[in-house]
């Protein structure tokens, strides 16, 4: 279930020089963001952070569009905060890749990330090291997937199976002839069940369509030049 970000009352300013924002996410309306906010406010109080804003999303963890998180990142790009507090990794992102993207953006903006449950704080050396480890594991997983795909393609090639799209099986000469007789691109494409771009390419390859040789009819498309080095032109 999706919803717009919820603004909550901002606690009084503390003596800390760091500006903190809190982010919470709940999946359904039956849950309460205040449960997460209570813990995060306590954490901010202990660290003497100044809470300047609180963002809340009521949305499924699988959803990619999150108004509250989007607003948080937008404000972060305008350098309105120094640290982001969350109760857990899974409150922020729908998967590891999304989480790393968010973390990487915050890191480039010079904003610290603190997760209460995992006890991770990117403001310290241990927290930064843990982020690097998580990123390395994700990159390794991606590399393994790529290697499996390549291995499958090599095996298919050795077994004589085709890889990729099959070659276009059409009567090229007839397509070019129909186009030269004055049929429009759309008419030729529909007749032979190919795209307009395919008709243009085949006519260009034939080298037979000249600017002055195209019969002008009511639904004739605009004539455009061929590729560089060829003075012929083809209807677009």
Secondary structure, 3 states (H helix, E strand, C coil): CCCCCCCCCCCCCCCCCCEEEEEEEECCCCCCHHHHHHHHHHHHHHCCCEEEEEEEEECCCCCCCCHHHHHHHHHHHCCCCCEEEECCHHHCCCCHHHHHHHHHHHHHCCCEEEECCCCEECCCHHHHHHHHHHHHHHHHHHHHHHHHHHHHHHHHHHCCCCCCCCCCCCCHHHHHHHHHCCCCHHHHHHHHCCCHHHHHHHHHHHCCCCHHHCCCCCCCCCEEECCCCCCCEEEC
